[in-house]
């Protein structure tokens, strides 16, 4: 059962050990700045995935998030404008405005 022919796709959770702050220069700098002040961020490793090329750049993720479906939305807009124009041409409100009720 299912939309894709009934096959089950197993999702493989990546190993948490592969995400190392030391592999990301930006986060390593943050870690060093915090250490200079005697601080430590135990959750910094959770941000490493954002810098992994498999997930795209920040710009790519931004475009994907905010412009997903833009083409369908624009097509719906064009159809609405065309439909309203055709409707007003054949059923003009100006013709009906002078009728008495």
C-alpha distances in whole Angstrom, upper triangle without the diagonal:
4,7,8,7,4,8,9,12,15,18,21,24,27,30,32,35,35,36,39,42,44,42,42,46,45,44,47,49,48,48,52,53,52,53,57,57,56,52,49,45,43,40,41,38,36,37,37,33,35,37,35,34,31,30,33,36,37,37,34,32,34,34,30,30,33,32,28,28,32,31,29,31,34,33,33,36,38,36,37,41,41,40,42,45,44,44,47,49,48,49,51,52,56,56,55,57,60,59,61,59
4,6,6,5,7,9,11,14,16,20,22,25,28,31,34,33,33,37,39,42,40,40,43,43,41,44,47,45,46,49,50,49,51,54,54,53,50,46,43,41,37,38,36,33,34,34,31,32,34,32,32,28,27,29,33,33,34,31,29,31,30,26,27,29,28,25,24,28,28,25,28,31,30,29,33,34,33,34,38,38,37,39,42,41,41,45,46,46,46,48,49,53,53,52,54,58,57,59,57
4,6,7,9,10,12,15,17,20,23,26,29,31,34,33,33,37,39,42,39,39,42,42,41,44,46,45,45,49,50,49,51,54,54,53,50,47,43,41,38,38,36,33,34,34,30,31,33,31,30,26,26,28,31,32,32,28,27,29,28,24,24,27,26,22,21,25,24,22,25,28,26,26,29,31,29,31,34,34,34,36,39,38,38,42,43,43,43,45,46,50,51,50,52,55,54,56,55
4,6,7,9,10,13,15,19,21,24,27,30,33,31,32,36,38,40,37,37,41,41,40,42,45,44,44,48,49,48,50,53,53,53,49,46,43,41,37,38,35,32,33,33,29,30,32,29,28,25,24,26,30,31,31,28,26,29,27,24,25,27,26,22,22,25,25,23,26,29,27,28,31,32,31,33,36,36,35,38,41,40,41,44,45,45,45,48,49,52,53,52,54,58,57,59,58
4,6,9,11,15,17,20,23,26,29,32,35,33,35,38,41,43,40,40,44,44,43,45,48,47,47,51,52,51,53,56,56,56,52,49,45,43,40,41,38,35,36,36,32,33,35,32,31,28,28,30,33,35,35,31,30,32,31,28,28,31,30,26,25,29,28,26,29,32,30,31,34,35,34,36,39,39,38,41,43,42,43,46,47,47,48,50,51,55,55,54,56,60,59,61,60
4,7,10,13,16,19,22,25,28,30,33,32,33,37,40,42,40,40,44,43,42,45,48,47,47,50,51,50,52,55,55,54,51,48,44,42,39,39,37,34,35,35,31,33,35,32,32,28,28,30,34,35,36,32,31,33,32,29,29,32,31,27,27,31,30,28,31,34,33,33,36,37,36,38,41,41,40,43,45,45,45,48,50,49,50,52,53,57,57,56,58,62,61,63,61
4,6,10,13,16,19,22,25,27,30,29,31,34,37,39,37,37,41,41,40,42,45,44,44,47,49,48,49,53,53,52,49,45,42,39,36,37,34,32,33,32,29,30,32,29,29,25,26,28,32,33,34,30,29,32,31,28,28,31,31,27,27,31,30,29,32,34,34,34,37,38,37,39,42,42,42,45,47,47,47,50,52,51,52,54,55,59,59,59,60,64,63,65,63
4,6,9,12,16,19,21,24,27,26,28,31,34,36,34,35,38,38,37,39,42,41,41,44,46,45,46,49,50,49,45,42,38,36,33,34,31,29,30,29,26,28,30,27,27,23,24,26,30,31,32,29,27,30,30,26,27,30,30,26,27,31,31,29,32,35,34,34,37,39,38,40,43,43,43,45,48,48,48,51,53,53,53,55,56,59,60,59,61,64,64,66,64
4,6,9,13,15,18,21,24,23,24,28,31,33,30,31,35,35,33,36,39,38,38,41,43,42,43,46,47,46,42,39,36,33,30,31,28,26,27,26,23,24,26,23,23,20,20,23,26,28,29,26,24,27,27,24,24,28,28,24,25,29,29,28,31,33,33,33,36,38,38,39,42,43,42,45,47,47,48,51,52,53,53,55,56,59,60,59,61,64,64,66,64
4,6,9,12,15,18,21,20,22,25,28,30,28,29,33,33,31,33,37,36,35,39,40,39,40,44,44,43,40,36,33,30,28,28,25,23,25,24,21,23,25,22,23,19,19,23,26,28,29,26,24,28,28,24,25,28,29,26,27,31,31,31,33,35,35,36,39,40,40,42,45,45,45,47,50,50,51,53,55,55,56,57,58,61,63,62,63,67,67,68,67
4,6,9,12,15,18,17,18,22,25,27,25,26,29,29,28,30,33,32,32,35,37,36,37,40,41,39,36,33,29,27,24,25,22,20,21,20,17,19,21,19,19,16,16,20,23,24,26,23,21,24,25,22,22,26,26,23,25,29,30,29,31,34,34,35,37,39,39,41,43,44,44,46,49,49,50,52,54,55,55,57,57,60,62,61,62,66,66,68,66
4,6,9,12,14,14,15,19,22,24,22,23,27,27,26,27,31,30,29,33,35,33,34,38,38,37,34,30,27,25,22,23,20,18,20,18,15,18,20,17,18,15,16,19,22,24,26,24,22,25,26,23,23,27,28,25,28,31,32,32,34,36,37,37,40,42,42,43,46,47,47,49,52,52,53,55,57,58,58,60,60,63,65,64,65,69,69,71,69
4,6,9,12,11,13,16,19,21,20,21,25,25,23,25,28,27,26,29,31,30,31,34,35,34,30,27,24,21,19,19,16,14,16,15,13,16,18,15,17,14,15,18,21,22,25,23,21,24,25,23,23,26,28,25,28,31,32,33,34,37,38,38,40,42,43,44,46,48,48,50,52,53,54,56,58,59,59,60,60,63,65,64,65,69,69,71,69
4,6,9,8,9,13,16,18,16,17,21,22,20,21,25,24,23,26,29,28,28,32,33,31,28,25,22,19,17,17,14,13,14,13,11,14,15,12,15,12,13,17,19,21,24,22,20,23,25,22,23,27,28,26,29,31,33,34,35,37,39,39,41,43,44,45,47,49,49,51,53,54,55,57,59,60,60,61,62,65,67,66,67,70,71,73,71
4,5,6,8,11,14,16,15,17,21,22,19,20,24,23,22,25,27,26,26,30,31,29,27,23,20,18,16,16,13,12,15,13,12,15,16,14,16,15,16,19,21,23,26,24,22,26,28,26,26,29,31,29,32,35,37,37,38,41,42,43,45,47,48,49,51,52,53,55,57,58,59,61,63,64,64,65,65,68,70,69,70,74,74,76,74
4,5,6,9,12,14,14,15,19,19,16,17,21,20,18,22,24,23,23,26,27,26,23,19,17,14,12,13,9,9,12,10,10,14,15,13,16,15,16,19,21,21,25,24,22,25,27,25,25,29,31,29,32,35,37,38,38,41,42,43,44,47,48,49,51,53,53,54,57,58,59,61,63,64,64,65,65,68,70,69,69,73,74,75,74
4,5,7,10,12,12,14,17,19,16,16,20,20,18,20,23,22,22,25,26,25,22,19,17,14,14,13,10,11,13,11,12,15,15,14,17,16,17,20,22,23,26,26,24,27,29,28,28,31,33,32,35,37,39,40,41,43,45,46,47,50,51,52,54,55,56,57,60,61,62,63,66,67,67,68,68,71,73,72,73,76,77,79,77
4,6,10,11,9,12,15,17,15,15,19,19,18,20,23,22,22,26,27,26,24,20,18,16,15,14,10,11,12,10,10,13,13,11,14,13,15,17,19,20,24,23,21,25,27,25,26,29,31,30,33,35,37,38,39,41,43,44,45,47,49,50,51,53,54,55,57,59,60,62,63,65,65,66,66,69,71,71,71,75,75,77,76
4,7,9,8,9,13,14,11,12,16,16,15,17,20,19,20,23,24,23,21,17,15,13,12,10,7,8,9,6,7,10,10,9,12,13,13,16,17,18,21,21,19,22,25,23,24,27,29,28,31,33,35,37,37,39,41,42,43,45,47,48,50,51,52,54,56,57,58,60,62,63,63,64,64,67,69,69,69,73,73,75,74
4,5,6,7,11,12,9,9,13,13,12,14,17,17,17,20,21,21,18,15,13,12,11,9,6,9,10,7,9,12,11,11,14,15,16,18,18,19,22,22,21,24,27,26,26,29,31,31,34,36,38,39,40,42,44,45,46,48,50,50,52,54,55,56,58,60,61,62,64,66,66,66,66,69,72,71,71,75,76,78,77
4,5,6,8,9,6,6,9,10,8,11,13,13,14,16,18,18,15,12,11,11,10,7,6,9,8,6,10,11,10,11,15,16,16,18,17,18,21,22,21,23,26,26,25,28,30,31,34,35,38,40,40,41,44,45,45,48,50,50,51,54,55,56,58,60,60,62,64,66,66,66,66,68,71,70,70,74,75,77,76
4,6,7,9,8,6,9,11,9,11,14,14,14,16,19,18,17,14,14,14,14,11,9,13,12,9,12,14,12,13,16,18,18,19,19,20,23,24,23,25,28,28,28,31,33,33,37,38,40,42,42,44,46,47,48,50,52,53,54,56,57,58,60,62,63,64,66,68,68,68,68,71,73,73,73,77,78,80,79
4,6,9,8,8,11,13,12,14,16,17,17,20,22,22,20,17,16,16,15,12,10,13,12,8,11,12,9,9,12,14,15,16,16,17,21,21,21,23,25,25,26,29,30,30,34,35,37,39,40,41,43,45,45,47,49,50,51,53,55,56,57,59,60,62,64,66,66,66,66,69,71,71,71,75,76,78,77
4,6,6,6,9,10,11,12,14,15,16,18,20,21,19,17,15,16,14,11,10,12,10,7,10,10,7,9,11,14,14,14,13,14,18,18,18,20,23,23,24,26,28,28,32,33,35,37,37,39,41,42,43,45,47,48,49,51,52,53,55,57,58,59,61,63,63,63,63,66,68,68,68,72,73,75,74
4,6,5,6,9,10,10,12,14,15,16,19,20,18,17,16,17,16,13,13,15,12,10,13,13,10,12,14,17,17,17,15,16,19,20,20,22,24,25,25,28,29,30,34,34,37,39,39,40,43,44,44,46,49,49,50,52,54,55,56,58,59,60,62,64,65,64,65,67,70,70,69,73,74,76,76
4,5,5,7,9,10,11,13,14,16,17,19,17,15,14,16,15,11,12,14,11,10,12,11,9,12,14,17,16,16,14,13,16,18,18,19,22,23,23,25,27,28,32,32,35,37,37,38,41,42,42,44,46,47,48,50,52,52,54,56,57,58,60,62,62,62,62,64,67,67,66,70,71,73,73
4,5,5,6,9,10,11,12,14,16,16,14,12,11,12,11,7,9,11,8,8,11,11,9,12,15,17,17,17,15,15,18,20,19,20,23,24,24,26,28,29,33,33,36,38,38,39,42,43,43,45,47,48,49,51,53,53,55,57,58,59,61,63,63,63,63,65,68,68,67,71,72,74,73
4,5,5,6,9,10,10,12,14,15,14,12,11,13,13,9,10,13,11,10,14,14,12,14,17,20,19,20,18,18,21,23,22,24,27,27,27,29,32,32,36,37,39,41,41,43,45,46,47,49,51,51,52,55,56,57,58,61,62,62,65,67,67,66,66,69,71,71,71,75,76,78,77
4,5,5,6,9,10,11,13,14,13,12,12,15,15,11,13,15,13,13,16,16,14,17,19,22,21,21,19,19,22,24,23,24,27,28,28,30,32,33,37,37,40,42,42,43,46,47,47,49,51,52,52,55,56,57,58,61,62,62,64,67,67,66,66,68,71,71,70,74,75,77,76
4,5,5,6,9,10,11,12,10,10,9,12,12,9,11,13,11,12,15,15,14,17,20,22,21,21,19,18,21,23,22,23,26,27,26,28,31,32,36,36,39,41,40,42,45,46,45,48,50,50,51,54,55,55,57,60,60,61,63,65,65,65,64,67,69,69,68,72,74,75,74
4,6,5,6,9,10,10,9,7,7,10,11,8,10,13,12,12,16,16,15,18,21,23,22,23,21,21,24,26,24,26,29,29,29,31,34,34,38,39,42,43,43,44,47,48,48,50,53,53,54,56,58,58,60,62,63,64,66,68,68,68,67,70,72,72,71,75,76,78,77
4,5,5,6,9,10,9,9,11,13,14,12,14,17,15,15,19,19,18,20,23,26,25,25,24,23,26,28,27,28,31,32,32,34,36,37,41,41,44,46,46,47,50,51,51,53,55,56,56,59,60,61,62,65,66,66,68,71,70,70,70,72,75,75,74,78,79,81,80
4,5,5,7,9,8,9,11,14,15,13,15,18,16,17,20,20,19,22,25,27,26,26,24,23,26,28,27,28,31,32,31,33,36,37,41,41,44,46,45,46,49,50,50,52,55,55,55,58,59,60,61,64,64,65,67,70,69,69,68,70,73,73,72,76,77,79,78
4,5,5,6,5,6,8,11,13,11,14,16,15,16,20,20,19,22,25,28,26,27,25,24,27,29,28,28,32,32,31,33,36,37,41,41,44,46,45,47,50,50,50,53,55,55,56,58,60,60,61,64,64,65,67,70,69,69,68,70,73,73,72,76,77,78,77
4,5,5,5,6,9,12,14,13,15,18,17,18,22,22,21,24,27,29,28,29,27,26,30,32,30,31,35,35,34,36,39,40,44,44,47,49,48,50,53,53,53,56,58,58,59,62,63,63,65,67,68,69,71,73,73,72,72,74,77,76,76,79,81,82,81
4,6,7,10,12,15,18,16,18,21,20,21,24,24,23,26,29,32,31,31,29,28,31,33,32,33,36,37,36,38,41,42,45,46,49,51,50,51,54,55,55,57,60,59,60,63,64,64,66,69,69,70,72,74,74,73,73,75,78,77,77,80,82,83,82
4,6,9,12,15,17,16,19,21,21,22,25,25,25,28,31,33,32,32,30,28,32,34,33,33,36,37,36,37,40,42,45,46,49,50,50,51,54,55,54,57,59,59,60,63,64,64,65,68,68,69,71,74,73,72,72,74,77,76,75,79,80,81,80
4,7,11,13,16,15,18,20,20,22,25,25,25,28,31,33,32,33,31,30,33,35,34,34,38,38,37,39,42,43,46,47,50,52,51,52,55,56,56,58,61,60,61,64,65,65,67,70,70,70,73,75,74,74,73,76,79,78,77,81,82,83,82
4,7,10,12,12,15,17,17,19,22,22,23,25,29,30,29,30,28,27,30,32,30,31,35,35,34,35,39,39,43,44,47,48,47,49,52,52,52,55,57,57,58,61,62,62,64,66,67,67,70,72,71,71,70,72,75,74,74,77,79,80,79
4,6,9,9,11,14,14,16,19,20,20,22,26,27,26,28,26,25,29,30,28,29,33,33,31,34,37,37,41,42,45,46,46,47,50,51,51,53,55,55,56,59,60,60,62,65,65,66,68,70,70,70,69,71,74,73,73,76,78,79,78
4,5,6,9,10,11,13,16,16,17,20,23,24,23,25,23,22,26,27,25,26,29,29,28,30,33,34,37,38,41,43,42,44,47,47,47,50,52,52,53,56,57,57,59,61,62,62,65,67,66,66,66,68,71,70,69,73,74,76,74
4,6,7,9,11,12,15,17,18,19,23,24,23,25,24,23,27,28,25,27,30,30,28,31,34,34,37,39,42,43,42,44,47,47,48,50,52,52,54,56,57,57,60,62,62,63,66,67,67,67,66,69,72,71,70,74,75,76,75
4,5,6,8,10,12,13,15,17,20,21,19,21,21,20,24,24,22,23,27,26,24,27,30,30,33,35,38,39,38,41,43,43,44,47,48,48,50,52,53,54,56,58,58,59,62,64,63,63,63,65,68,67,67,70,71,73,71
4,5,6,7,10,11,12,14,18,19,18,19,18,17,21,22,20,21,25,25,23,26,29,29,33,34,37,38,38,40,42,43,43,46,48,48,49,52,53,53,55,57,58,59,61,63,63,63,62,65,68,67,67,70,71,73,72
4,5,5,8,10,11,12,16,17,16,18,18,18,21,22,20,22,25,24,23,26,29,29,32,34,36,38,38,40,42,43,43,46,47,48,49,52,53,53,56,57,58,59,62,63,63,63,63,66,68,68,67,71,72,74,72
4,6,7,9,11,12,15,16,14,16,17,16,20,20,17,19,22,21,20,23,26,26,29,31,34,34,34,37,39,39,40,43,44,45,46,49,49,50,52,54,55,56,58,60,60,60,60,63,65,64,64,68,69,70,69
4,6,6,8,10,13,14,12,14,13,13,16,17,15,16,20,19,18,21,24,24,27,29,31,33,33,35,37,38,38,41,43,43,44,47,48,48,50,52,53,54,56,58,58,58,58,61,63,63,62,66,67,69,68
4,5,6,7,11,12,11,13,13,13,16,17,15,17,20,20,19,22,25,25,28,30,32,33,34,36,38,39,39,42,44,44,46,48,49,50,52,54,54,56,58,60,60,60,60,62,65,65,65,68,69,71,70
4,5,5,9,9,7,10,11,11,15,14,12,15,18,17,17,20,22,22,25,27,29,30,31,33,35,36,37,39,41,41,43,45,46,47,49,51,52,53,55,57,57,57,57,60,62,62,62,66,67,69,68
4,6,8,9,7,8,8,8,12,11,10,12,15,14,14,17,19,19,23,24,27,28,29,30,33,34,34,36,38,39,40,42,44,45,46,48,49,50,52,54,54,55,55,57,60,59,59,63,64,66,65
4,6,9,8,8,7,8,12,12,11,14,16,16,17,19,21,21,25,26,28,30,31,32,34,36,36,38,40,41,42,44,46,47,48,50,51,52,54,56,57,57,57,59,62,62,62,66,67,69,68
4,5,6,7,8,10,13,12,12,15,17,16,17,20,22,21,25,26,28,30,31,32,34,36,37,38,40,41,43,44,46,47,49,50,51,53,55,57,57,57,58,60,63,63,63,66,67,70,69
4,5,5,7,10,12,11,11,14,16,15,17,20,20,20,23,25,26,28,29,30,32,34,35,36,38,40,41,42,44,45,47,48,50,51,53,55,55,56,56,59,61,61,62,65,66,69,68
4,6,9,12,14,11,11,15,16,14,16,19,20,19,22,24,25,27,28,29,31,33,34,35,37,38,40,41,43,44,46,47,49,50,52,53,54,55,55,58,60,60,61,64,65,67,67
4,7,9,11,9,8,11,13,11,13,16,17,16,19,21,23,24,25,27,29,30,31,33,35,36,37,39,40,42,43,45,46,48,49,51,51,52,53,55,57,57,58,61,62,64,64
4,7,8,6,6,10,11,10,12,15,15,15,19,19,21,23,24,25,27,29,30,31,33,35,36,37,39,40,42,43,45,46,48,50,50,51,51,54,56,56,56,60,61,63,63
4,5,5,6,9,10,11,12,14,15,16,20,20,22,24,25,26,28,30,30,32,34,35,36,38,39,41,42,44,45,46,48,50,51,51,51,53,56,56,56,60,61,63,63
4,5,5,6,9,10,10,12,14,15,19,19,21,24,24,24,27,29,29,31,33,34,34,37,38,39,41,43,44,45,47,49,49,49,49,52,54,54,54,58,59,61,61
4,5,5,6,9,10,11,11,13,17,16,19,21,21,22,24,26,26,28,30,31,32,34,36,36,38,40,41,42,44,46,46,46,47,49,51,52,52,55,57,59,58
4,5,5,6,9,10,10,11,15,15,17,19,20,20,23,25,25,26,29,30,31,33,34,35,37,39,40,41,43,45,45,46,46,49,51,51,51,55,56,59,58
4,6,5,6,9,10,10,14,15,17,19,19,21,23,24,25,27,29,30,31,33,34,35,37,39,40,41,43,45,45,45,46,48,51,51,51,55,56,58,57
4,5,5,6,8,10,13,13,16,18,18,19,22,23,23,25,27,28,29,31,33,33,35,37,38,39,41,43,43,43,43,46,48,48,48,52,53,55,55
4,5,5,5,7,11,10,13,15,15,16,19,20,20,22,24,25,26,28,30,31,32,34,35,36,38,40,41,41,41,43,46,46,46,50,51,53,53
4,6,6,5,9,10,12,14,15,16,18,19,20,22,24,25,26,28,30,31,32,34,35,37,38,40,41,41,42,44,46,46,47,50,51,54,53
4,6,6,9,11,14,15,14,16,19,19,20,23,24,25,26,28,29,30,32,34,35,36,38,40,40,40,41,43,46,45,45,49,50,52,51
4,6,9,8,12,13,12,14,17,17,17,20,22,22,23,26,27,28,29,32,32,33,35,37,37,37,38,40,43,42,42,46,47,49,49
4,6,5,8,10,10,11,14,15,15,17,19,20,21,23,25,26,27,29,30,31,33,35,35,36,36,39,41,41,41,45,46,48,48
4,6,8,9,9,11,13,14,15,18,19,20,22,23,25,26,28,29,30,32,34,35,36,36,37,40,42,41,42,46,47,49,48
4,5,5,6,9,10,11,12,14,16,17,19,20,21,23,24,26,27,29,30,32,32,33,34,37,38,38,39,43,43,46,45
4,6,5,6,9,10,10,12,14,15,16,18,20,21,22,24,25,27,29,30,31,31,32,35,37,37,37,41,42,44,44
4,5,5,6,9,10,11,12,14,15,17,18,20,21,22,24,26,27,29,30,30,31,34,36,36,37,41,42,44,44
4,5,5,6,9,10,11,12,14,15,16,18,20,21,22,24,26,27,28,29,30,33,34,34,35,39,40,42,42
4,5,5,6,9,10,10,12,14,15,16,18,20,21,22,24,26,26,27,28,30,32,32,33,37,37,40,39
4,5,5,6,9,10,11,12,14,15,17,18,20,21,23,25,25,26,27,29,31,31,32,36,37,39,39
4,5,5,6,9,10,11,12,14,15,16,18,20,21,23,24,24,26,28,30,31,32,35,36,39,39
4,5,5,6,9,10,10,12,14,15,16,18,20,21,22,23,24,26,28,28,29,33,33,36,36
4,5,5,6,9,10,11,12,14,15,16,18,20,21,21,22,24,26,27,27,31,32,35,34
4,5,5,6,8,10,11,12,14,15,17,19,20,20,21,24,26,26,27,31,32,35,35
4,6,5,6,8,10,10,12,14,15,17,18,19,20,23,24,25,26,29,30,33,33
4,5,5,6,8,10,10,12,14,15,16,16,18,20,22,22,23,27,27,30,30
4,5,5,6,9,10,11,12,14,15,15,16,19,21,21,22,25,27,30,30
4,5,5,6,9,10,11,13,14,14,17,19,20,21,23,26,27,30,30
4,5,5,6,9,10,11,12,13,15,18,19,19,21,24,25,28,28
4,5,5,6,8,10,10,10,12,15,16,16,18,21,22,25,25
4,5,5,6,9,10,10,12,14,15,16,18,21,22,25,26
4,6,5,6,8,9,12,14,15,16,18,21,22,25,26
4,5,5,6,7,10,12,13,13,16,18,19,22,22
4,6,5,5,7,9,10,11,13,16,17,20,21
4,6,6,9,10,10,13,14,17,18,21,23
4,6,9,11,10,11,14,16,17,20,21
4,6,9,8,8,11,14,14,17,18
4,5,6,7,9,11,12,16,17
4,5,5,6,9,10,14,15
4,5,5,7,10,13,15
4,6,7,8,11,14
4,6,6,9,10
4,6,8,10
4,6,9
4,6
4
